[in-house]
């Protein structure tokens, strides 16, 4: 059993289950399975078997079945990106997002970007929603419009000053169309770049490319906004330098002009008027500097910031992280008043705009887009990063079993026969407590190793 926490504060039923699991004959194997999932809090359980055969000699090189596993099942990580659902898998997802964004900032040939991209103009842009009514906030050193100086964690932050006049329908419709607003922004951005370069769009495209990686984040008021790394590349993408006219100032000006042009019309329906949705006036564009040169916005800071929000969703506003069937469930779930009204607006508007699927995305306050996206040539993909991890584990497994490496001898092929069946998911209460401790141990060990490596690199750099 791990030492990161004690079971003293557990309820009797959970404590008894912890003792049952820890005292079972298969505890070591169960613990090994959970460590392999990273301490996943909702693992998928599979039953089945696999065989690796030499097709020439028909010899069985390796055979495995779940019959002798704890509970007769094999546990694999759920892979959920939401920290509210599975902190362990979300931590892995955040790490992958960090490396994806960082590779597009500092360069990583193994991830499809050369180190020379550090010399390309790039900015960190934040595009926000417009106002739907005044809310409680912290405007610098001044008090809120309500006359109170709110603390950083004040529960009223982001809630309307006047619930009766707040445009809840407009807020959820804006969230619902936020992905369309971003799509039009990327279209107009390329047009504005060509305009400022004095070129046709075709010529501008022949001389340069625009790459981006973005993440969505919920503000306390429940409105989505986007953080994006936007980078100028040459005609061949990150492998080529941008033309001389592709400057930071031009990129900054084009971003502001493109954001101002975006407009998405929503037709009237029922008691809802026609609307024209647009970005808010709070647009922030900051140049990204190379790490270690004293810049306010550095590569490492941007990558960390984007990764942090890649695992969070609307639950940060007080809503829930799963679909809601009806308004009565909101009371049972104890959803706070402001997010509850936003969810109710989604449910009410669903009949008026059925193609927008507002009922399905009510728990997301109407937002139905991807939280983390990137352009094709920005850097590597999350799928590629996962494949590297899977290949590494597969190589470890082959080495442990003494199986041939196909890279060493491509002609020495093997045949794998497998059959798997879904058998459920999740933990018992005691297993959940133990898995959470395992995850904390793994995270602490990795962070300690990372800090030690960084100290070593810093020391080598100082010595040089």
C-alpha positions as CSV (number, residue, x, y, z in Angstrom):
1,X,0.0,0.0,0.0
2,X,1.3,3.5,-0.8
3,X,2.2,6.0,2.0
4,X,0.9,9.2,0.5
5,X,-2.2,9.1,2.6
6,X,-3.7,7.2,5.5
7,X,-7.1,5.5,5.5
8,X,-8.1,7.1,8.8
9,X,-10.6,9.6,7.3
10,X,-12.3,7.0,5.2
11,X,-15.9,5.9,5.9
12,X,-16.1,2.3,7.3
13,X,-17.4,0.7,4.1
14,X,-14.6,2.2,2.0
15,X,-12.0,1.3,4.6
16,X,-13.2,-2.3,4.7
17,X,-13.0,-2.4,0.9
18,X,-9.4,-1.0,1.0
19,X,-8.4,-3.8,3.5
20,X,-10.1,-6.4,1.3
21,X,-8.3,-5.3,-1.8
22,X,-4.9,-4.9,-0.1
23,X,-5.2,-8.2,1.6
24,X,-6.2,-10.2,-1.4
25,X,-3.9,-12.8,-2.9
26,X,-3.8,-10.9,-6.2
27,X,-3.1,-7.4,-4.8
28,X,0.4,-7.1,-6.2
29,X,-0.9,-7.9,-9.7
30,X,-3.8,-5.6,-9.3
31,X,-1.4,-2.8,-8.2
32,X,0.8,-3.5,-11.2
33,X,-2.2,-3.2,-13.5
34,X,-3.2,0.2,-12.0
35,X,0.3,1.5,-12.2
36,X,0.4,0.7,-15.9
37,X,-2.8,2.8,-16.3
38,X,-1.1,5.7,-14.4
39,X,-3.6,5.4,-11.6
40,X,-6.6,5.8,-13.8
41,X,-9.7,6.5,-11.8
42,X,-12.1,4.9,-14.2
43,X,-10.3,2.0,-16.0
44,X,-11.9,0.0,-18.7
45,X,-12.0,-3.7,-17.9
46,X,-11.5,-6.3,-20.6
47,X,-11.7,-10.0,-20.8
48,X,-10.0,-12.1,-23.5
49,X,-6.8,-13.6,-24.7
50,X,-3.9,-13.1,-27.2
51,X,-1.3,-15.4,-28.8
52,X,1.9,-14.5,-30.7
53,X,2.8,-17.2,-33.3
54,X,5.7,-17.9,-35.5
55,X,3.9,-18.4,-38.9
56,X,6.7,-20.5,-40.3
57,X,7.1,-23.1,-37.5
58,X,3.6,-22.6,-36.0
59,X,5.3,-22.2,-32.6
60,X,3.4,-20.3,-30.0
61,X,5.9,-17.6,-28.9
62,X,3.7,-16.0,-26.3
63,X,0.2,-16.6,-24.9
64,X,-1.8,-14.5,-22.5
65,X,-5.3,-14.8,-21.0
66,X,-7.2,-12.7,-18.5
67,X,-8.4,-15.8,-16.7
68,X,-5.7,-15.5,-14.0
69,X,-5.9,-11.7,-13.6
70,X,-7.5,-10.1,-10.5
71,X,-11.3,-10.4,-11.1
72,X,-10.6,-12.1,-14.4
73,X,-10.1,-8.8,-16.2
74,X,-7.4,-6.6,-17.7
75,X,-7.6,-2.9,-16.8
76,X,-6.6,-0.3,-19.3
77,X,-6.7,3.5,-18.9
78,X,-9.9,5.3,-19.8
79,X,-8.1,8.1,-21.7
80,X,-10.6,10.8,-20.6
81,X,-9.1,14.3,-20.9
82,X,-11.3,15.9,-18.2
83,X,-9.5,16.3,-14.9
84,X,-12.9,16.2,-13.2
85,X,-13.4,12.6,-14.6
86,X,-9.9,11.2,-14.3
87,X,-7.0,13.2,-13.0
88,X,-4.5,10.5,-14.1
89,X,-5.5,10.4,-17.7
90,X,-6.0,14.2,-17.8
91,X,-2.5,14.6,-16.5
92,X,-1.2,12.5,-19.4
93,X,-3.4,14.5,-21.9
94,X,-2.0,17.8,-20.5
95,X,1.5,16.5,-20.9
96,X,0.9,15.5,-24.5
97,X,-0.7,18.9,-25.2
98,X,2.3,20.7,-23.6
99,X,4.7,18.8,-25.9
100,X,2.5,19.5,-29.0
101,X,2.4,23.2,-28.3
102,X,6.0,23.4,-27.3
103,X,7.2,21.6,-30.4
104,X,5.5,24.3,-32.4
105,X,7.3,27.0,-30.5
106,X,10.9,25.8,-29.9
107,X,11.1,23.1,-32.6
108,X,11.5,19.4,-32.3
109,X,12.6,17.5,-35.4
110,X,11.2,14.3,-34.0
111,X,7.8,16.0,-33.8
112,X,8.0,17.5,-37.3
113,X,9.3,21.0,-36.5
114,X,12.9,22.3,-36.9
115,X,14.5,24.4,-34.2
116,X,14.6,27.3,-36.7
117,X,10.9,28.1,-36.0
118,X,12.1,30.0,-33.0
119,X,13.0,32.7,-35.4
120,X,9.6,32.8,-37.0
121,X,7.2,35.6,-35.9
122,X,4.6,34.2,-33.4
123,X,2.1,35.6,-31.0
124,X,-0.1,34.4,-28.2
125,X,-3.6,35.7,-28.9
126,X,-6.7,35.6,-26.7
127,X,-10.2,36.1,-28.3
128,X,-13.1,36.5,-25.9
129,X,-16.9,36.7,-26.0
130,X,-18.8,40.0,-25.9
131,X,-20.7,41.2,-22.8
132,X,-24.1,39.7,-22.1
133,X,-24.7,41.9,-19.1
134,X,-22.5,43.3,-16.3
135,X,-21.1,40.7,-13.9
136,X,-19.2,40.8,-10.6
137,X,-15.5,41.2,-11.2
138,X,-12.2,42.5,-9.9
139,X,-11.3,45.6,-12.1
140,X,-7.7,46.2,-11.0
141,X,-7.5,48.1,-7.7
142,X,-11.0,49.5,-8.0
143,X,-14.1,47.9,-6.4
144,X,-16.7,46.0,-8.5
145,X,-19.7,47.9,-9.9
146,X,-21.6,46.5,-6.9
147,X,-19.3,48.5,-4.6
148,X,-17.5,45.5,-3.2
149,X,-13.8,44.6,-3.5
150,X,-14.1,40.9,-4.2
151,X,-11.5,38.4,-3.2
152,X,-9.8,36.2,-5.8
153,X,-12.0,33.2,-4.8
154,X,-15.2,35.1,-4.2
155,X,-18.1,32.8,-5.3
156,X,-20.0,35.7,-6.8
157,X,-17.3,36.5,-9.4
158,X,-18.6,36.1,-12.9
159,X,-22.3,36.1,-11.8
160,X,-24.6,38.8,-13.2
161,X,-25.3,41.9,-11.2
162,X,-28.9,41.6,-12.4
163,X,-30.1,38.1,-13.1
164,X,-33.3,39.4,-14.7
165,X,-31.6,41.5,-17.4
166,X,-28.7,39.1,-18.2
167,X,-28.9,37.8,-21.8
168,X,-28.7,34.1,-21.0
169,X,-30.0,33.1,-24.5
170,X,-27.4,35.2,-26.2
171,X,-24.7,33.7,-24.0
172,X,-25.4,30.1,-24.8
173,X,-26.0,30.8,-28.5
174,X,-22.6,32.6,-28.6
175,X,-21.0,29.5,-27.0
176,X,-22.8,27.3,-29.4
177,X,-21.4,29.2,-32.4
178,X,-17.9,29.9,-31.0
179,X,-16.3,27.3,-33.3
180,X,-17.9,29.0,-36.3
181,X,-16.5,32.3,-35.1
182,X,-13.0,30.8,-34.9
183,X,-13.4,29.2,-38.4
184,X,-14.3,32.5,-39.9
185,X,-11.5,34.2,-38.0
186,X,-8.9,31.9,-39.6
187,X,-10.3,32.6,-43.0
188,X,-10.3,36.4,-42.6
189,X,-6.9,36.3,-41.0
190,X,-5.3,35.0,-44.2
191,X,-7.2,37.6,-46.2
192,X,-6.1,40.4,-44.0
193,X,-2.5,39.2,-44.2
194,X,-2.6,39.3,-48.0
195,X,-4.2,42.7,-47.9
196,X,-1.4,44.2,-45.7
197,X,1.3,42.5,-47.7
198,X,-0.1,44.1,-50.9
199,X,-0.6,40.7,-52.4
200,X,-3.4,38.6,-53.8
201,X,-4.5,35.8,-51.5
202,X,-3.0,33.3,-54.0
203,X,0.4,35.0,-54.0
204,X,0.4,35.4,-50.2
205,X,-0.3,31.7,-49.8
206,X,2.5,30.9,-52.2
207,X,4.9,32.8,-50.1
208,X,3.8,32.1,-46.5
209,X,1.7,29.9,-44.3
210,X,-0.1,30.6,-41.0
211,X,0.0,27.9,-38.4
212,X,-1.8,27.8,-35.1
213,X,-2.5,25.7,-32.0
214,X,-5.4,26.8,-29.7
215,X,-7.3,25.8,-26.6
216,X,-10.7,26.8,-25.3
217,X,-11.3,28.0,-21.8
218,X,-14.4,29.0,-19.8
219,X,-14.5,32.3,-18.1
220,X,-16.1,32.5,-14.7
221,X,-19.3,34.0,-16.3
222,X,-19.6,30.8,-18.4
223,X,-18.5,32.2,-21.8
224,X,-15.9,30.4,-23.8
225,X,-12.8,32.2,-25.0
226,X,-9.8,30.9,-27.0
227,X,-6.1,31.1,-26.4
228,X,-4.1,30.6,-29.6
229,X,-0.4,30.4,-30.6
230,X,-0.3,31.9,-34.1
231,X,2.9,31.6,-36.2
232,X,4.2,32.8,-39.5
233,X,5.9,30.1,-41.7
234,X,7.4,30.1,-45.1
235,X,5.8,28.5,-48.2
236,X,6.9,25.0,-47.2
237,X,5.6,25.4,-43.7
238,X,7.8,25.2,-40.6
239,X,10.8,24.0,-42.6
240,X,11.1,27.3,-44.5
241,X,11.6,30.8,-43.2
242,X,8.8,33.3,-43.7
243,X,9.2,36.2,-46.3
244,X,10.6,39.5,-45.1
245,X,7.2,41.2,-45.2
246,X,5.8,38.6,-42.7
247,X,6.6,40.6,-39.5
248,X,5.2,40.6,-36.0
249,X,3.5,43.9,-36.5
250,X,1.8,42.8,-39.7
251,X,0.6,39.6,-37.9
252,X,-0.7,41.6,-34.9
253,X,-2.5,44.1,-37.1
254,X,-4.0,41.3,-39.3
255,X,-5.3,39.4,-36.2
256,X,-7.1,42.5,-34.9
257,X,-8.6,43.3,-38.3
258,X,-9.7,39.7,-38.8
259,X,-11.3,39.4,-35.4
260,X,-13.2,42.7,-36.0
261,X,-14.6,41.4,-39.3
262,X,-16.1,38.1,-38.0
263,X,-19.9,38.0,-37.8
264,X,-22.2,35.0,-37.6
265,X,-25.9,35.6,-38.2
266,X,-28.5,33.7,-36.2
267,X,-32.0,33.7,-37.7
268,X,-35.0,34.7,-35.4
269,X,-36.9,31.8,-33.9
270,X,-40.0,31.8,-31.7
271,X,-39.5,34.6,-29.1
272,X,-35.8,35.0,-30.0
273,X,-34.8,37.9,-32.2
274,X,-32.3,37.8,-35.1
275,X,-28.7,38.1,-33.8
276,X,-25.3,38.8,-35.2
277,X,-22.6,37.1,-33.1
278,X,-19.1,38.6,-33.0
279,X,-16.0,38.5,-30.9
280,X,-15.7,40.7,-27.8
281,X,-13.7,43.8,-27.6
282,X,-11.2,42.3,-25.2
283,X,-8.7,41.0,-27.7
284,X,-5.1,40.4,-26.5
285,X,-2.2,39.8,-28.8
286,X,1.3,39.4,-27.3
287,X,4.6,38.4,-29.0
288,X,6.2,35.2,-27.8
289,X,9.9,35.4,-26.9
290,X,12.5,32.6,-26.7
291,X,12.8,31.1,-23.3
292,X,15.5,32.6,-21.0
293,X,15.8,36.0,-22.6
294,X,13.7,37.9,-20.0
295,X,10.5,38.2,-22.1
296,X,7.2,38.5,-20.3
297,X,5.6,35.8,-22.5
298,X,7.9,32.9,-23.0
299,X,7.6,29.6,-25.0
300,X,7.6,27.5,-21.8
301,X,4.9,29.7,-20.2
302,X,2.7,29.5,-23.2
303,X,3.0,25.7,-23.6
304,X,2.2,25.3,-19.8
305,X,-0.7,27.7,-20.0
306,X,-2.3,25.9,-22.9
307,X,-1.8,22.5,-21.4
308,X,-3.3,23.6,-18.1
309,X,-6.6,24.4,-19.8
310,X,-6.7,21.5,-22.2
311,X,-8.0,19.3,-19.4
312,X,-10.7,21.6,-18.1
313,X,-14.2,22.2,-19.3
314,X,-17.5,23.9,-18.2
315,X,-17.4,22.2,-14.8
316,X,-15.0,25.0,-13.7
317,X,-18.0,27.3,-13.8
318,X,-20.0,25.2,-11.4
319,X,-21.9,23.0,-13.9
320,X,-21.5,19.2,-14.3
321,X,-19.2,17.2,-16.6
322,X,-21.9,15.0,-18.2
323,X,-25.1,15.4,-20.1
324,X,-28.3,16.5,-18.3
325,X,-31.7,15.1,-19.2
326,X,-34.0,17.7,-17.7
327,X,-34.2,20.8,-15.4
328,X,-35.2,18.8,-12.4
329,X,-31.8,17.1,-12.4
330,X,-30.2,20.5,-11.9
331,X,-31.8,20.8,-8.5
332,X,-30.8,17.3,-7.4
333,X,-27.2,18.0,-8.6
334,X,-27.0,21.3,-6.7
335,X,-25.9,23.3,-9.7
336,X,-25.4,27.0,-8.7
337,X,-27.9,29.6,-9.9
338,X,-25.9,31.2,-12.7
339,X,-24.8,28.0,-14.5
340,X,-28.2,26.5,-13.8
341,X,-29.8,29.4,-15.7
342,X,-27.4,28.9,-18.6
343,X,-28.2,25.2,-18.8
344,X,-31.9,26.0,-18.6
345,X,-31.5,28.4,-21.5
346,X,-29.9,25.6,-23.6
347,X,-32.8,23.3,-22.8
348,X,-35.4,26.0,-23.6
349,X,-33.7,27.0,-26.9
350,X,-33.3,23.4,-28.2
351,X,-36.8,23.3,-29.7
352,X,-36.2,26.6,-31.5
353,X,-32.8,25.6,-32.9
354,X,-32.9,21.8,-33.1
355,X,-29.9,21.7,-35.6
356,X,-27.7,23.3,-33.0
357,X,-28.1,20.3,-30.5
358,X,-28.3,22.7,-27.5
359,X,-29.9,20.0,-25.3
360,X,-27.1,17.6,-26.0
361,X,-24.5,20.3,-25.0
362,X,-26.4,22.0,-22.2
363,X,-23.8,20.7,-19.6
364,X,-21.2,22.5,-21.7
365,X,-23.3,25.7,-21.6
366,X,-23.9,25.3,-25.4
367,X,-20.3,24.9,-26.5
368,X,-20.0,21.9,-28.9
369,X,-16.5,22.4,-30.4
370,X,-13.1,20.7,-29.7
371,X,-11.2,22.1,-26.8
372,X,-7.8,21.7,-28.3
373,X,-7.2,22.1,-32.0
374,X,-4.3,23.0,-34.3
375,X,-3.6,23.6,-38.0
376,X,-2.1,20.7,-39.9
377,X,1.5,22.0,-40.1
378,X,1.7,23.5,-36.6
379,X,3.6,20.5,-35.1
380,X,3.0,16.9,-34.4
381,X,-0.4,15.4,-33.4
382,X,-1.8,13.9,-30.2
383,X,-2.2,10.6,-32.1
384,X,1.4,10.5,-33.0
385,X,2.5,11.2,-29.4
386,X,0.3,8.4,-28.2
387,X,1.7,6.1,-30.8
388,X,5.3,6.8,-29.7
389,X,4.2,5.9,-26.1
390,X,2.5,2.7,-27.3
391,X,5.5,1.7,-29.4
392,X,7.8,2.2,-26.5
393,X,5.7,0.1,-24.2
394,X,5.4,-2.6,-26.9
395,X,9.2,-2.7,-27.3
396,X,9.6,-3.1,-23.5
397,X,7.0,-5.9,-23.6
398,X,8.8,-7.7,-26.4
399,X,12.2,-7.4,-24.7
400,X,10.8,-8.8,-21.5
401,X,9.3,-11.8,-23.3
402,X,12.3,-12.3,-25.5
403,X,10.3,-11.8,-28.7
404,X,12.0,-10.7,-31.9
405,X,12.1,-7.0,-32.8
406,X,10.6,-6.5,-36.3
407,X,12.9,-3.6,-36.8
408,X,16.0,-5.8,-36.4
409,X,14.8,-8.3,-39.0
410,X,11.8,-7.3,-41.1
411,X,11.6,-10.7,-42.6
412,X,11.2,-12.4,-39.2
413,X,7.4,-11.8,-39.0
414,X,5.1,-13.0,-36.2
415,X,1.4,-13.4,-36.2
416,X,-0.8,-12.1,-33.3
417,X,-4.2,-13.5,-32.7
418,X,-6.4,-11.7,-30.1
419,X,-9.9,-11.5,-28.9
420,X,-11.2,-8.9,-26.4
421,X,-14.6,-8.3,-24.8
422,X,-15.7,-5.3,-22.8
423,X,-16.5,-6.3,-19.3
424,X,-17.2,-2.9,-17.6
425,X,-15.4,0.0,-16.2
426,X,-14.5,1.7,-12.9
427,X,-13.4,0.8,-9.4
428,X,-14.9,-0.3,-6.1
429,X,-14.7,2.5,-3.4
430,X,-11.6,0.9,-1.9
431,X,-9.9,0.5,-5.3
432,X,-10.6,4.1,-6.1
433,X,-8.8,5.3,-3.0
434,X,-5.8,3.0,-3.7
435,X,-5.7,4.1,-7.4
436,X,-5.7,7.8,-6.4
437,X,-2.7,7.2,-4.1
438,X,-0.9,5.3,-6.9
439,X,-1.5,8.2,-9.3
440,X,-0.2,10.7,-6.7
441,X,2.9,8.6,-6.3
442,X,3.6,8.4,-10.0
443,X,3.0,12.1,-10.5
444,X,5.3,13.0,-7.6
445,X,8.1,10.7,-8.8
446,X,7.9,12.1,-12.4
447,X,7.8,15.7,-11.2
448,X,10.8,15.1,-8.9
449,X,12.7,13.5,-11.8
450,X,11.8,16.4,-14.1
451,X,13.0,19.0,-11.6
452,X,16.3,17.1,-11.1
453,X,16.8,17.0,-14.9
454,X,16.1,20.7,-15.2
455,X,18.5,21.5,-12.4
456,X,21.1,19.5,-14.2
457,X,20.5,21.3,-17.5
458,X,20.6,24.7,-15.8
459,X,23.9,23.7,-14.2
460,X,25.4,22.6,-17.5
461,X,24.2,25.9,-19.1
462,X,25.7,28.0,-16.4
463,X,29.0,26.1,-16.6
464,X,29.1,26.7,-20.4
